[in-house]
Each structure stands twice: as C-alpha cells, then as structure tokens.
C-alpha cells in the first residue's frame, strides 16, 4: 500500500519518486526531429510531433494561487509493416495547480493523490495489429466512448485528472490505462441498411485511480473541507462517561491518504461496445463492469486524546482513496436532421458512488447518534479512537442521459444540450441534486480567414442554480502558433458540484506551439 498525506494546509509527506530523465531525453530528441523517417520498400516509417503549451492564471476572487504551467506533449508514430503500427505519447509538465508536492516524479497507475512537478506521464504507448476483419491494440490507451459534448455518460473507461477540472480540455484530462482492445468488423447487412458494424472487447487488467488535488491546491473540492472545530457539549460528554462542566472544543485537521487498488484479476475491468450505422444514423451499445474511474473516497476521522487533565483532544480526518466496482449499460445515437446534427445518449449505472455533503456527516444530529460511550472507552484506553461518521461516497443506481444538437449557420456553430442524473432509489442529501439537470451550451465563430476564433461555453445546473461560463478568444499567429485568452466565471451554492469552486474566477492566458 502506498501512502501520501497532506497535513491540513501544511506540507505533504510522500516517498520521493524517481525522475525519469531517460524518458525526458528521448522525448526532447523526438521533438527536435519532428519529421518523418521512411525505410524504402518496407512500408516502415517513423513520425514525431507534438506541442508545447504555456498556461497562466490570474485569480480575481481571492481563491488559492495557481502557478504558471508549461506542458510539453511529444508523440511518436511508427509502422514496422503495413499490419503492425505503434504509438507513443509522453507528457512533461512543470508548474500549474500543484502545491506541496515532493518534487519531480513519474505518474503511476496506483494512487489518487499525485501532485508532482516537474512530472513525466506516459499518456499512451500501444501497438496496433491490423488484420483483414479484425484489429488488436495492446498497451496504454485512452478510449473515447459516447457522442455527447463534455463528459458523456458512457465515457467511463478512462479515469481523469481533476487538478484543473474546468479549464483543461475534457479529453486531454483523460489518463491512459493499460488495456487490451480487440475489434472485429462484421459483414454489412443491406436488407436492414446496417453498415460498418463492429464489435469491440476491452480488457483492463489493472484498476487505475483518478487524480485529485490535495488540500493546499486551488481546485480541491470545498464540499470536502470539514469545519475547523467541533464543539461537544458538556451534557453529551457526561452521557459518554466523561463528566465535565465545560464543553469540549475539538480542532479538526484534514489529511489525504493514498491506498493502492488491489492487484487482482477481479479488480480490473471488462467492456463491450457494438456499433455501426443504420441508414444515416450512427449508433452504439455499451456495457462496462469494473472499477469506478471517477472520484471515490472514504472519510476516516480519528479522535486523539492530547491530555486528560485538563481534557484536551483533537480530530484528524483522513480522506483515503477507495476502490468500488460498478456496472454500466448504455447506448447512443446520432443523425443529421434538416441541417442539425442531433445526438442522444443514456446509461444505466449500478452501484455508482456519489459524494455526500461532508457537513452533514459532522452535524450535531449526526454526532449525537454516534456510540459515544464506546468511543470514550477506546479513547481512554488507547488515547485514540475511530469515529464512524458514515460513508462519504455511498453507492446508488442511477440513469444518466442527455440529448443535444448543433447547427452551422453563417459561420456560427451553436450547440445546445441537456444532461440529467436521475436516481432510482432514495438518497441522503448529496452534492448533486436528485435529479441533477444541466443545460450545456456553446457557440463558436471564426473570423479573419479562420485565424481568429471566438468561443463561449457554459453549464447551468437547474436545481441548485449553479453555473459556469467560459468565453475565450483565440488567434492563430501562424499555422503552428496559437494564442488564447479567456475568463472563467463560476457561481452557485457552496454545497453544489459547480458552486463549491465559486472563489476560482480567473483570467486564463494560453499559448500553444505545435510541431
């Protein structure tokens, strides 16, 4: 088991990871070539490319700082023969939202709390075998499921990085996972207008956790932050066998802790996708059984006795990486209708974890229901006692669905989409509503011979009145150099999924050089 702790708002203790200097050197050499190499007569070739991205944030609402970031993405594509190809993508990152880390390191596939800078990440590294009616891909992969904008309900194979969840592109936040992917292409069925029918089977041998920010970081979820102190009344202490005339004030410290997923065959995942076209319609059917790839944590508070006379204690609350299995069955569909591209998608999710409001777990009514006498006896005996507050991420059956359409009119490309999470059983108060309905909208327009682009995108959650809007202006100085400026505005209640980040309004400056 690997462990990592963020002590309140102080330092973080971790085993220091090794910096993969060899991988960096190879990547820089590939970037320097950025050209295609071909062996005549064999069909073998090698192509290198990628981009260098710089990102800076200027806070406007007093949120935590985010340092400027440099990201180097290096890609290498090669073919040893017409039937055998390979792909490698490496990322080197310096700066950004990461705080309190242990320095340079290589991202692994085990832990949730990884805030290393500088860092090396193997985003993709796979080999492709192409046969007449089948393909096989083996290695580290990022897969795209679903047809909706943003995060489609069926797109759950790859975990994501949540260190900067709104500014970074949804697809670029995906974490590559070790997997074996096989696709078989079935014959067309002209009688039913079925064409391009393909069946894909994916085996994921390892459970790979998402990456979450630690307490010190700008994008740490505020819904997870406990009160700074808890006051236990004198009457409650007397009932617990600790007679006193004064209430007990317990300072609270929040820590984060890694816990590696089990390395067993049954801890991995299996997924199936069947898709094709029927006339002008494009459709897919999906099923997934495997580890939850979204945020999933246990809350483990511990009461620690500092002194008995006078009575003084404290609470150390740990957010520990958890591992739960889920099932997903879904479908999507897309079709052009009267100039619109219409798409819809739905997924039934069995036993998926959803975040509770952590403040409900520490309310006075919740504390009154604790086994106080047992906790007091254990505290007197061992000077520490676990406090069973309840499950932070309880599991529920839900249906997540969405429908949307986009259109091209006089250079404008508007998109409108509705997403909803509908719970199929009774739930306690959660950070998402029951149901949670979101309106997703965006519009883009290009000017100056397509060198300048204006884009506005945003989300509005109806039930909680939470929202964000992100207008951006991009200008392509040259074909290989793009400059972009934008402003991210966030609003809503602090106990909503979006509104908890409302202090993070910011100007965003970005430059990308592609090679």
SEKE-416832 format. One record per residue (C-alpha): x, y, z; residue in one letter. Coordinates in Angstrom, 2 decimals. Layout:
N
<gudren <X,Y,Z>,a>;
...
END
This chain:
515
<gudren <0.00,0.00,0.00>,x>;
<gudren <1.29,3.46,-0.89>,x>;
<gudren <0.59,6.37,1.43>,x>;
<gudren <0.54,10.12,0.94>,x>;
<gudren <-0.64,12.72,3.41>,x>;
<gudren <-1.42,16.38,3.21>,x>;
<gudren <-1.28,17.71,6.77>,x>;
<gudren <-4.04,20.32,6.91>,x>;
<gudren <-2.66,23.23,4.97>,x>;
<gudren <0.95,22.34,5.64>,x>;
<gudren <3.43,20.03,3.99>,x>;
<gudren <2.94,16.65,2.35>,x>;
<gudren <4.90,13.54,3.22>,x>;
<gudren <5.50,11.02,0.43>,x>;
<gudren <8.14,8.58,-0.70>,x>;
<gudren <10.17,10.59,-3.19>,x>;
<gudren <9.54,9.23,-6.73>,x>;
<gudren <12.30,8.87,-9.26>,x>;
<gudren <12.50,11.32,-12.13>,x>;
<gudren <12.61,9.56,-15.49>,x>;
<gudren <15.44,11.58,-17.02>,x>;
<gudren <15.96,9.00,-19.75>,x>;
<gudren <12.35,9.35,-20.95>,x>;
<gudren <12.69,13.14,-20.96>,x>;
<gudren <15.89,12.98,-23.02>,x>;
<gudren <14.31,10.64,-25.56>,x>;
<gudren <11.25,12.89,-25.78>,x>;
<gudren <13.30,16.02,-26.38>,x>;
<gudren <15.25,14.23,-29.10>,x>;
<gudren <11.98,13.29,-30.81>,x>;
<gudren <10.76,16.87,-30.57>,x>;
<gudren <13.96,18.11,-32.17>,x>;
<gudren <13.48,15.83,-35.17>,x>;
<gudren <9.70,16.44,-35.60>,x>;
<gudren <9.92,14.80,-39.01>,x>;
<gudren <9.01,11.61,-40.82>,x>;
<gudren <11.58,8.88,-41.46>,x>;
<gudren <10.73,6.16,-44.01>,x>;
<gudren <12.52,2.96,-44.97>,x>;
<gudren <12.06,2.45,-48.76>,x>;
<gudren <10.48,-0.79,-49.89>,x>;
<gudren <9.40,-1.98,-46.44>,x>;
<gudren <6.43,0.22,-45.58>,x>;
<gudren <8.17,1.10,-42.31>,x>;
<gudren <8.20,4.74,-41.21>,x>;
<gudren <8.57,6.88,-38.11>,x>;
<gudren <6.90,10.26,-37.44>,x>;
<gudren <7.46,12.59,-34.48>,x>;
<gudren <5.46,15.65,-33.42>,x>;
<gudren <3.55,17.25,-30.58>,x>;
<gudren <3.04,20.64,-28.97>,x>;
<gudren <4.41,22.97,-26.29>,x>;
<gudren <1.72,24.66,-24.21>,x>;
<gudren <2.05,27.52,-21.73>,x>;
<gudren <-0.80,28.40,-19.33>,x>;
<gudren <-1.08,31.25,-16.83>,x>;
<gudren <-3.96,32.08,-14.46>,x>;
<gudren <-4.79,35.43,-12.84>,x>;
<gudren <-7.15,34.99,-9.86>,x>;
<gudren <-9.91,37.59,-9.42>,x>;
<gudren <-11.97,36.29,-6.45>,x>;
<gudren <-9.32,35.57,-3.82>,x>;
<gudren <-9.02,31.83,-4.41>,x>;
<gudren <-5.83,29.89,-3.86>,x>;
<gudren <-2.98,30.59,-6.25>,x>;
<gudren <-2.15,28.61,-9.37>,x>;
<gudren <1.35,28.90,-10.74>,x>;
<gudren <2.12,29.28,-14.47>,x>;
<gudren <2.40,25.94,-16.22>,x>;
<gudren <4.45,24.59,-19.13>,x>;
<gudren <3.36,21.35,-20.81>,x>;
<gudren <5.36,19.51,-23.47>,x>;
<gudren <3.42,16.80,-25.32>,x>;
<gudren <5.58,14.53,-27.50>,x>;
<gudren <4.13,12.00,-29.93>,x>;
<gudren <5.84,9.27,-31.90>,x>;
<gudren <4.00,7.18,-34.52>,x>;
<gudren <5.67,4.33,-36.33>,x>;
<gudren <4.95,1.36,-38.58>,x>;
<gudren <7.13,-1.72,-38.78>,x>;
<gudren <4.90,-3.17,-41.51>,x>;
<gudren <1.53,-2.47,-43.08>,x>;
<gudren <-0.16,-4.64,-40.45>,x>;
<gudren <1.89,-3.52,-37.42>,x>;
<gudren <1.93,0.05,-36.05>,x>;
<gudren <2.84,1.72,-32.79>,x>;
<gudren <2.14,4.98,-30.95>,x>;
<gudren <3.85,6.70,-28.02>,x>;
<gudren <2.80,9.91,-26.26>,x>;
<gudren <4.81,11.42,-23.40>,x>;
<gudren <3.99,14.50,-21.34>,x>;
<gudren <6.37,16.66,-19.38>,x>;
<gudren <4.75,19.22,-17.07>,x>;
<gudren <6.18,21.97,-14.86>,x>;
<gudren <4.20,24.29,-12.57>,x>;
<gudren <0.42,24.57,-12.60>,x>;
<gudren <-2.06,23.99,-9.75>,x>;
<gudren <0.16,21.51,-7.91>,x>;
<gudren <1.14,22.55,-4.37>,x>;
<gudren <3.05,20.89,-1.56>,x>;
<gudren <4.41,18.06,-3.69>,x>;
<gudren <7.63,16.12,-3.25>,x>;
<gudren <9.29,17.41,-6.41>,x>;
<gudren <10.00,15.70,-9.73>,x>;
<gudren <8.41,12.34,-10.43>,x>;
<gudren <6.71,9.93,-12.81>,x>;
<gudren <2.95,9.43,-12.59>,x>;
<gudren <1.91,5.89,-11.64>,x>;
<gudren <-1.34,3.94,-12.10>,x>;
<gudren <-1.97,3.30,-8.42>,x>;
<gudren <-2.58,6.50,-6.49>,x>;
<gudren <-5.16,9.26,-6.44>,x>;
<gudren <-3.04,11.97,-4.77>,x>;
<gudren <-0.17,12.71,-7.14>,x>;
<gudren <0.79,16.39,-7.39>,x>;
<gudren <4.31,16.15,-8.77>,x>;
<gudren <6.16,18.91,-10.57>,x>;
<gudren <8.14,18.57,-12.76>,x>;
<gudren <6.37,15.38,-13.83>,x>;
<gudren <6.57,12.75,-16.55>,x>;
<gudren <3.49,10.91,-17.77>,x>;
<gudren <3.10,8.12,-20.32>,x>;
<gudren <-0.25,9.15,-21.80>,x>;
<gudren <-0.31,6.44,-24.47>,x>;
<gudren <2.03,3.63,-25.51>,x>;
<gudren <0.48,0.88,-27.60>,x>;
<gudren <0.97,-1.44,-30.56>,x>;
<gudren <-1.69,-1.92,-33.28>,x>;
<gudren <-2.13,-5.14,-35.26>,x>;
<gudren <-4.38,-4.76,-38.34>,x>;
<gudren <-5.87,-7.89,-39.94>,x>;
<gudren <-8.43,-8.23,-42.70>,x>;
<gudren <-11.52,-8.24,-40.46>,x>;
<gudren <-10.05,-7.53,-37.03>,x>;
<gudren <-7.78,-5.14,-35.15>,x>;
<gudren <-5.86,-5.65,-31.91>,x>;
<gudren <-4.42,-2.88,-29.74>,x>;
<gudren <-2.26,-3.65,-26.69>,x>;
<gudren <-0.74,-1.14,-24.28>,x>;
<gudren <-1.52,2.14,-22.52>,x>;
<gudren <-4.60,3.66,-24.16>,x>;
<gudren <-7.16,6.46,-23.95>,x>;
<gudren <-10.57,5.48,-25.35>,x>;
<gudren <-13.44,7.73,-26.43>,x>;
<gudren <-16.99,6.48,-25.84>,x>;
<gudren <-20.26,8.36,-26.29>,x>;
<gudren <-21.42,11.15,-28.57>,x>;
<gudren <-22.43,13.99,-26.25>,x>;
<gudren <-20.37,17.11,-25.59>,x>;
<gudren <-18.32,17.36,-22.38>,x>;
<gudren <-18.24,14.11,-20.39>,x>;
<gudren <-20.69,11.62,-21.97>,x>;
<gudren <-22.47,9.22,-19.54>,x>;
<gudren <-20.96,6.15,-21.21>,x>;
<gudren <-17.39,7.51,-21.34>,x>;
<gudren <-16.17,5.92,-18.11>,x>;
<gudren <-13.34,3.60,-19.18>,x>;
<gudren <-10.55,6.11,-18.56>,x>;
<gudren <-10.17,7.96,-15.26>,x>;
<gudren <-9.47,11.68,-15.45>,x>;
<gudren <-7.18,14.22,-13.84>,x>;
<gudren <-9.15,16.70,-11.68>,x>;
<gudren <-6.35,19.09,-10.71>,x>;
<gudren <-7.89,21.70,-13.07>,x>;
<gudren <-11.35,20.35,-14.00>,x>;
<gudren <-12.86,23.29,-15.95>,x>;
<gudren <-10.06,24.95,-17.95>,x>;
<gudren <-8.30,21.85,-19.27>,x>;
<gudren <-9.95,20.08,-22.19>,x>;
<gudren <-12.11,17.09,-21.17>,x>;
<gudren <-10.28,14.68,-23.48>,x>;
<gudren <-6.82,15.92,-22.55>,x>;
<gudren <-7.59,15.22,-18.89>,x>;
<gudren <-8.00,11.50,-19.59>,x>;
<gudren <-5.44,9.18,-18.00>,x>;
<gudren <-4.05,6.41,-20.18>,x>;
<gudren <-4.67,2.93,-18.78>,x>;
<gudren <-3.10,-0.48,-19.58>,x>;
<gudren <-5.62,-2.37,-21.71>,x>;
<gudren <-6.10,-4.96,-24.43>,x>;
<gudren <-8.62,-3.86,-27.10>,x>;
<gudren <-9.85,-6.12,-29.87>,x>;
<gudren <-12.25,-5.09,-32.65>,x>;
<gudren <-13.99,-7.40,-35.12>,x>;
<gudren <-15.67,-5.93,-38.23>,x>;
<gudren <-18.88,-7.73,-39.14>,x>;
<gudren <-20.29,-8.02,-42.69>,x>;
<gudren <-22.79,-5.38,-43.81>,x>;
<gudren <-26.50,-6.26,-43.83>,x>;
<gudren <-28.01,-4.33,-46.79>,x>;
<gudren <-31.52,-5.64,-46.08>,x>;
<gudren <-31.51,-3.77,-42.74>,x>;
<gudren <-29.34,-0.88,-44.02>,x>;
<gudren <-26.68,-1.88,-41.48>,x>;
<gudren <-23.10,-0.97,-42.37>,x>;
<gudren <-19.78,-0.60,-40.60>,x>;
<gudren <-20.91,-2.89,-37.79>,x>;
<gudren <-18.07,-3.57,-35.36>,x>;
<gudren <-17.78,-5.36,-32.03>,x>;
<gudren <-15.09,-4.21,-29.59>,x>;
<gudren <-13.98,-6.03,-26.45>,x>;
<gudren <-11.76,-4.23,-23.92>,x>;
<gudren <-9.92,-5.90,-21.04>,x>;
<gudren <-8.41,-3.65,-18.35>,x>;
<gudren <-6.16,-5.76,-16.08>,x>;
<gudren <-5.43,-3.01,-13.52>,x>;
<gudren <-7.69,-0.67,-11.57>,x>;
<gudren <-6.38,2.85,-12.25>,x>;
<gudren <-7.47,5.68,-9.94>,x>;
<gudren <-8.33,9.24,-11.00>,x>;
<gudren <-6.01,12.04,-9.88>,x>;
<gudren <-7.35,14.53,-7.34>,x>;
<gudren <-5.93,17.71,-5.88>,x>;
<gudren <-4.73,17.86,-2.29>,x>;
<gudren <-5.93,20.27,0.41>,x>;
<gudren <-3.49,23.06,-0.47>,x>;
<gudren <-4.46,23.21,-4.14>,x>;
<gudren <-6.76,25.66,-5.89>,x>;
<gudren <-9.18,23.01,-7.18>,x>;
<gudren <-9.53,20.93,-4.02>,x>;
<gudren <-13.33,20.42,-3.60>,x>;
<gudren <-14.61,22.74,-0.87>,x>;
<gudren <-17.51,20.34,-0.17>,x>;
<gudren <-14.91,18.02,1.40>,x>;
<gudren <-13.50,20.60,3.81>,x>;
<gudren <-14.72,19.94,7.39>,x>;
<gudren <-15.36,22.68,9.98>,x>;
<gudren <-12.20,23.97,11.64>,x>;
<gudren <-13.50,22.85,15.00>,x>;
<gudren <-16.30,20.78,16.54>,x>;
<gudren <-17.88,21.70,19.88>,x>;
<gudren <-19.13,18.81,22.03>,x>;
<gudren <-21.50,19.96,24.79>,x>;
<gudren <-20.91,19.13,28.47>,x>;
<gudren <-24.17,17.14,28.57>,x>;
<gudren <-23.02,14.97,25.67>,x>;
<gudren <-19.67,14.34,27.37>,x>;
<gudren <-21.41,13.36,30.62>,x>;
<gudren <-23.61,10.84,28.77>,x>;
<gudren <-20.44,9.38,27.24>,x>;
<gudren <-18.88,8.80,30.69>,x>;
<gudren <-16.66,11.88,30.71>,x>;
<gudren <-18.22,14.10,33.39>,x>;
<gudren <-17.32,17.76,32.94>,x>;
<gudren <-18.84,21.19,33.41>,x>;
<gudren <-17.41,22.71,30.23>,x>;
<gudren <-17.88,21.82,26.57>,x>;
<gudren <-15.04,20.20,24.63>,x>;
<gudren <-13.68,22.09,21.63>,x>;
<gudren <-12.08,19.75,19.12>,x>;
<gudren <-9.82,21.29,16.46>,x>;
<gudren <-10.10,19.43,13.14>,x>;
<gudren <-7.25,18.66,10.74>,x>;
<gudren <-7.86,17.27,7.25>,x>;
<gudren <-5.34,14.94,5.60>,x>;
<gudren <-5.27,12.97,2.35>,x>;
<gudren <-4.09,9.39,2.11>,x>;
<gudren <-3.36,7.07,-0.81>,x>;
<gudren <-4.45,3.45,-0.79>,x>;
<gudren <-3.43,1.39,-3.80>,x>;
<gudren <-6.23,-0.57,-5.53>,x>;
<gudren <-5.97,-4.36,-5.20>,x>;
<gudren <-3.81,-6.05,-7.81>,x>;
<gudren <-6.16,-8.95,-8.50>,x>;
<gudren <-7.71,-10.22,-11.72>,x>;
<gudren <-11.21,-9.46,-10.42>,x>;
<gudren <-10.23,-5.84,-9.63>,x>;
<gudren <-9.81,-4.99,-13.31>,x>;
<gudren <-12.50,-4.21,-15.85>,x>;
<gudren <-14.20,-5.67,-18.89>,x>;
<gudren <-16.08,-3.64,-21.51>,x>;
<gudren <-18.02,-4.37,-24.70>,x>;
<gudren <-19.05,-1.99,-27.48>,x>;
<gudren <-21.21,-2.83,-30.50>,x>;
<gudren <-21.70,-0.09,-33.06>,x>;
<gudren <-22.34,0.81,-36.67>,x>;
<gudren <-24.62,2.79,-38.96>,x>;
<gudren <-28.22,2.25,-39.98>,x>;
<gudren <-29.04,4.45,-42.93>,x>;
<gudren <-27.99,7.96,-41.84>,x>;
<gudren <-27.97,7.05,-38.14>,x>;
<gudren <-24.84,6.27,-36.17>,x>;
<gudren <-25.44,4.05,-33.10>,x>;
<gudren <-23.57,2.22,-30.34>,x>;
<gudren <-24.40,-0.16,-27.49>,x>;
<gudren <-22.13,-0.39,-24.44>,x>;
<gudren <-21.50,-2.41,-21.31>,x>;
<gudren <-18.82,-1.99,-18.66>,x>;
<gudren <-18.09,-3.94,-15.48>,x>;
<gudren <-15.09,-2.80,-13.49>,x>;
<gudren <-13.64,-0.26,-11.06>,x>;
<gudren <-15.18,3.18,-10.58>,x>;
<gudren <-12.99,5.61,-12.52>,x>;
<gudren <-14.46,8.80,-11.03>,x>;
<gudren <-13.64,10.31,-7.61>,x>;
<gudren <-14.19,7.75,-4.83>,x>;
<gudren <-13.00,8.37,-1.26>,x>;
<gudren <-13.50,7.13,2.28>,x>;
<gudren <-13.67,9.57,5.20>,x>;
<gudren <-11.83,8.19,8.24>,x>;
<gudren <-11.90,10.57,11.24>,x>;
<gudren <-9.90,9.70,14.34>,x>;
<gudren <-10.31,11.27,17.79>,x>;
<gudren <-6.95,11.73,19.53>,x>;
<gudren <-6.57,12.42,23.26>,x>;
<gudren <-3.91,15.06,23.93>,x>;
<gudren <-4.38,15.38,27.73>,x>;
<gudren <-6.89,14.18,30.30>,x>;
<gudren <-6.43,16.96,32.85>,x>;
<gudren <-7.40,19.40,31.54>,x>;
<gudren <-9.39,17.48,28.94>,x>;
<gudren <-7.94,18.25,25.52>,x>;
<gudren <-8.43,16.28,22.30>,x>;
<gudren <-8.38,16.79,18.56>,x>;
<gudren <-9.79,15.20,15.40>,x>;
<gudren <-7.63,14.08,12.48>,x>;
<gudren <-9.87,13.39,9.48>,x>;
<gudren <-8.36,11.42,6.60>,x>;
<gudren <-9.62,11.28,3.03>,x>;
<gudren <-8.48,7.89,1.84>,x>;
<gudren <-8.55,6.58,-1.72>,x>;
<gudren <-11.26,3.90,-2.10>,x>;
<gudren <-12.00,1.14,-4.60>,x>;
<gudren <-15.52,0.18,-5.71>,x>;
<gudren <-16.84,-1.84,-8.63>,x>;
<gudren <-19.68,-0.57,-10.82>,x>;
<gudren <-21.70,-1.74,-13.82>,x>;
<gudren <-22.78,0.41,-16.77>,x>;
<gudren <-25.06,-0.45,-19.68>,x>;
<gudren <-25.73,2.27,-22.23>,x>;
<gudren <-26.45,3.34,-25.77>,x>;
<gudren <-26.03,6.39,-28.00>,x>;
<gudren <-27.37,7.60,-31.32>,x>;
<gudren <-26.63,10.45,-33.74>,x>;
<gudren <-28.21,11.57,-37.00>,x>;
<gudren <-28.32,14.66,-39.27>,x>;
<gudren <-31.83,16.14,-39.44>,x>;
<gudren <-32.64,19.26,-41.51>,x>;
<gudren <-29.14,20.65,-41.15>,x>;
<gudren <-28.89,19.83,-37.44>,x>;
<gudren <-26.69,17.10,-36.01>,x>;
<gudren <-28.85,15.51,-33.32>,x>;
<gudren <-27.43,13.15,-30.73>,x>;
<gudren <-28.71,11.32,-27.66>,x>;
<gudren <-27.17,9.05,-25.06>,x>;
<gudren <-28.26,7.16,-21.94>,x>;
<gudren <-26.58,4.88,-19.41>,x>;
<gudren <-27.86,2.81,-16.51>,x>;
<gudren <-25.26,2.70,-13.72>,x>;
<gudren <-25.40,0.12,-10.95>,x>;
<gudren <-23.77,0.88,-7.56>,x>;
<gudren <-22.00,4.07,-8.64>,x>;
<gudren <-20.56,6.21,-5.79>,x>;
<gudren <-21.82,9.81,-5.39>,x>;
<gudren <-20.45,12.42,-2.99>,x>;
<gudren <-22.41,13.27,0.16>,x>;
<gudren <-22.26,16.70,1.74>,x>;
<gudren <-19.47,16.20,4.29>,x>;
<gudren <-21.01,18.89,6.54>,x>;
<gudren <-24.00,16.56,7.11>,x>;
<gudren <-21.66,13.90,8.49>,x>;
<gudren <-20.40,16.31,11.20>,x>;
<gudren <-23.72,17.96,12.11>,x>;
<gudren <-24.88,17.94,15.74>,x>;
<gudren <-27.60,15.40,14.96>,x>;
<gudren <-25.05,13.09,13.31>,x>;
<gudren <-22.67,13.43,16.28>,x>;
<gudren <-25.48,12.70,18.76>,x>;
<gudren <-26.11,9.38,17.02>,x>;
<gudren <-22.55,8.13,17.50>,x>;
<gudren <-21.69,5.37,20.01>,x>;
<gudren <-20.14,7.91,22.38>,x>;
<gudren <-19.56,5.54,25.32>,x>;
<gudren <-17.64,3.06,23.20>,x>;
<gudren <-15.59,5.88,21.63>,x>;
<gudren <-14.83,7.32,25.10>,x>;
<gudren <-13.69,3.93,26.48>,x>;
<gudren <-11.42,3.34,23.49>,x>;
<gudren <-10.07,6.89,23.77>,x>;
<gudren <-9.17,6.42,27.47>,x>;
<gudren <-7.57,3.06,26.74>,x>;
<gudren <-5.57,3.83,23.57>,x>;
<gudren <-5.61,7.67,23.54>,x>;
<gudren <-7.18,7.47,20.08>,x>;
<gudren <-10.44,6.15,18.68>,x>;
<gudren <-12.01,5.81,15.25>,x>;
<gudren <-15.21,7.83,14.76>,x>;
<gudren <-17.73,6.06,12.46>,x>;
<gudren <-19.32,9.08,10.78>,x>;
<gudren <-20.69,7.17,7.79>,x>;
<gudren <-19.98,6.74,4.10>,x>;
<gudren <-18.76,9.80,2.20>,x>;
<gudren <-19.37,8.25,-1.24>,x>;
<gudren <-22.43,5.98,-0.89>,x>;
<gudren <-23.40,3.93,-3.96>,x>;
<gudren <-26.71,4.22,-5.83>,x>;
<gudren <-28.38,3.01,-9.00>,x>;
<gudren <-28.89,5.86,-11.46>,x>;
<gudren <-29.76,6.66,-15.04>,x>;
<gudren <-27.61,9.33,-16.68>,x>;
<gudren <-28.86,10.60,-20.02>,x>;
<gudren <-28.52,13.53,-22.36>,x>;
<gudren <-29.66,14.89,-25.72>,x>;
<gudren <-28.36,17.74,-27.82>,x>;
<gudren <-27.98,19.25,-31.26>,x>;
<gudren <-25.60,21.55,-33.08>,x>;
<gudren <-26.02,23.57,-36.26>,x>;
<gudren <-23.86,25.53,-38.68>,x>;
<gudren <-25.31,28.92,-39.71>,x>;
<gudren <-23.43,31.80,-41.37>,x>;
<gudren <-20.17,30.77,-39.76>,x>;
<gudren <-21.68,30.29,-36.30>,x>;
<gudren <-21.70,26.82,-34.74>,x>;
<gudren <-24.09,26.79,-31.75>,x>;
<gudren <-24.60,23.69,-29.59>,x>;
<gudren <-27.36,23.08,-27.03>,x>;
<gudren <-27.53,20.01,-24.82>,x>;
<gudren <-29.42,18.78,-21.75>,x>;
<gudren <-27.90,16.24,-19.32>,x>;
<gudren <-29.57,14.67,-16.30>,x>;
<gudren <-28.68,12.30,-13.45>,x>;
<gudren <-31.82,10.53,-12.18>,x>;
<gudren <-31.54,8.42,-9.02>,x>;
<gudren <-33.52,5.17,-8.87>,x>;
<gudren <-33.59,4.95,-5.06>,x>;
<gudren <-33.89,7.18,-2.04>,x>;
<gudren <-30.73,9.18,-1.25>,x>;
<gudren <-29.42,11.36,1.57>,x>;
<gudren <-28.51,14.96,0.64>,x>;
<gudren <-25.74,14.80,-1.97>,x>;
<gudren <-23.51,17.36,-3.65>,x>;
<gudren <-25.51,16.68,-6.83>,x>;
<gudren <-29.29,17.12,-6.78>,x>;
<gudren <-31.87,14.37,-7.12>,x>;
<gudren <-32.35,14.69,-10.03>,x>;
<gudren <-29.49,16.85,-11.34>,x>;
<gudren <-30.36,18.58,-14.64>,x>;
<gudren <-27.76,20.59,-16.54>,x>;
<gudren <-28.01,22.74,-19.62>,x>;
<gudren <-24.80,22.71,-21.68>,x>;
<gudren <-24.36,25.37,-24.35>,x>;
<gudren <-21.59,26.65,-26.57>,x>;
<gudren <-21.16,28.79,-29.67>,x>;
<gudren <-18.14,29.31,-31.91>,x>;
<gudren <-17.39,31.71,-34.78>,x>;
<gudren <-14.24,32.21,-36.85>,x>;
<gudren <-13.00,35.49,-38.32>,x>;
<gudren <-10.04,36.85,-40.31>,x>;
<gudren <-9.77,33.92,-42.71>,x>;
<gudren <-10.19,31.46,-39.82>,x>;
<gudren <-7.21,32.85,-37.93>,x>;
<gudren <-9.32,34.19,-35.06>,x>;
<gudren <-11.98,32.23,-33.20>,x>;
<gudren <-14.46,33.41,-30.56>,x>;
<gudren <-15.92,30.69,-28.35>,x>;
<gudren <-18.30,30.76,-25.37>,x>;
<gudren <-19.24,27.65,-23.46>,x>;
<gudren <-21.06,27.16,-20.19>,x>;
<gudren <-23.11,24.90,-17.94>,x>;
<gudren <-26.16,25.70,-15.82>,x>;
<gudren <-27.43,23.22,-13.19>,x>;
<gudren <-31.17,23.96,-12.79>,x>;
<gudren <-31.96,22.58,-9.34>,x>;
<gudren <-29.09,24.20,-7.43>,x>;
<gudren <-28.78,27.28,-9.68>,x>;
<gudren <-25.07,26.56,-10.09>,x>;
<gudren <-23.25,27.57,-13.26>,x>;
<gudren <-20.03,28.43,-15.03>,x>;
<gudren <-19.35,30.33,-18.25>,x>;
<gudren <-16.03,30.40,-20.10>,x>;
<gudren <-15.64,32.82,-23.06>,x>;
<gudren <-12.35,32.58,-24.98>,x>;
<gudren <-10.68,34.41,-27.86>,x>;
<gudren <-8.09,32.54,-29.92>,x>;
<gudren <-5.75,33.94,-32.54>,x>;
<gudren <-3.51,31.85,-34.76>,x>;
<gudren <-0.37,33.91,-35.38>,x>;
<gudren <0.96,31.19,-37.67>,x>;
<gudren <-0.26,27.74,-38.56>,x>;
<gudren <1.85,26.34,-35.72>,x>;
<gudren <1.34,29.07,-33.08>,x>;
<gudren <-1.96,29.80,-31.31>,x>;
<gudren <-2.60,32.43,-28.61>,x>;
<gudren <-5.73,32.34,-26.44>,x>;
<gudren <-7.23,34.48,-23.67>,x>;
<gudren <-10.36,33.72,-21.67>,x>;
<gudren <-12.24,34.38,-18.45>,x>;
<gudren <-13.76,31.65,-16.28>,x>;
<gudren <-16.70,32.75,-14.11>,x>;
<gudren <-18.33,30.36,-11.61>,x>;
<gudren <-21.42,30.78,-9.42>,x>;
<gudren <-23.81,28.82,-7.23>,x>;
<gudren <-24.23,27.44,-3.67>,x>;
<gudren <-21.08,26.20,-1.96>,x>;
<gudren <-22.62,22.75,-1.45>,x>;
<gudren <-23.20,22.20,-5.17>,x>;
<gudren <-20.88,20.39,-7.55>,x>;
<gudren <-20.04,23.56,-9.52>,x>;
<gudren <-20.67,26.27,-6.91>,x>;
<gudren <-18.08,24.88,-4.48>,x>;
<gudren <-15.45,26.41,-6.79>,x>;
<gudren <-17.06,29.88,-6.97>,x>;
<gudren <-13.95,31.54,-5.49>,x>;
<gudren <-11.95,30.39,-8.52>,x>;
<gudren <-12.98,33.03,-11.08>,x>;
<gudren <-9.91,33.73,-13.19>,x>;
<gudren <-8.38,35.12,-16.36>,x>;
<gudren <-6.72,32.38,-18.41>,x>;
<gudren <-3.83,33.05,-20.80>,x>;
<gudren <-2.67,30.24,-23.06>,x>;
<gudren <-0.13,29.82,-25.86>,x>;
<gudren <0.44,26.65,-27.86>,x>;
<gudren <3.19,25.88,-30.36>,x>;
<gudren <2.63,22.75,-32.44>,x>;
<gudren <5.34,20.87,-34.29>,x>;
END
